[in-house]
Amino acid sequence: MFICLPELYNHSREMLSLIEKDIEYSNKIINDLLDYSREMQLELTKTTPKSMIRDALAMIRVPRNIKVQDMTQNKPLVKVDVEKMKRVLINVIKNAVDAMPKGGKLTFRSRRIAESFELTFTDTGVGMSKDVLNKIWTPLFTTKAKGMGFGLSICKRMVEAHGGKLDVESSVNKGTTVKVIIPLKPRIEGGERIWIRTPESSLLTTTKA
């Protein structure tokens, strides 16, 4: 029996690629579990709503059949953990893209509401039923074929660690709107134990009463 070396080489490459993907997915599951259970540490820096959207979009490949309309503004100046907020926005945008397999429109808006700012993400995708909508914050609940269901739960914790709120409204076959509301100034109160570190101050620790 003769083995063609090029075929053996290609088969080995395919197997190694598959193993690497499985390891990467396993690492993601482990990291999600750790992120969900560990204390939240925030490093606050100044940025703008438009800058946050721009940074998040740079990490995502949006299909050509989806039109993106960015109506966010360069104000107000906000103070957030940029990396954590980027993760939140990437997750929200990816979910919106996944909800429009046949194409559609994704719109970003921002506005100031009293002492907070609001980022709104509206898609024209498949939407969610009330039953699914009531379960999306539950850890391990997912409607995707491949996933552990920690994404939105972790994002909710990250937003709440800033003293903010994450809201979702959806209708089947009409689309979904996600609202991320964050105080302009961090609220160092409430929530589980949260470590907040700012460049101009020492480490602050807050504990829920």
C-alpha positions, 0 to 999 in steps of 0.5 A: 500500500502506497501513501501519497505524501501530498495527500498525507500532508494535506490531511495532517494540515486539516486535522491540525486545523480542526484541533486548533479550532477545538482548542480555541473554542474550549478556551473560549468556554473556559474564559467565559466561565471565568469571566462570568464568575470572577470579580469585575475590574474596571479601568476607566478612560475617556472616550466617545460613543462614535469612537467605541462603535468605530473600534467595535466595527473594526473587529467585525466582518459585516456581510455586504448584504447588510447596510450599516448606518452609523448615526452616533455622535462624538459627544458626550465625552464618557468614562468607561472601561474601553476594552470591556465596552468594546467586548459588549458592543462586538457581542451586540453587533455580531448578534445583530448580524447573525439575525440577518442571514438574508441581509438587512439594515443595522443602525447605531444611534447615540444620545445623552439622557440626563446624566447618562448616555444611550447607545442604540442598536437596531436591526431588521432581522428575524427577531425573537419571540417573547419566550426567547426574550425572557430567557436571553439573560439566563446563563447557558441559554442559547439559540445558536448551534455552537455556543455556551450562552454566556455572551449576553450574561457577561455583557450584562454584568459588564454594563451593570458594573459601570452602573448601567443597564442593558435592554432588549426589545424584539418582535418576530420577523420585525427585528431587534433593538438593543439599548446600552445605557451608561452613566456619564460618571461611574457610580461606585455603588451597588452591584457585586464587589467591583474593582475600579481603577482609573489612571489618575487615582488609586485603586478603589474597591466597592462592596455591595452592602 
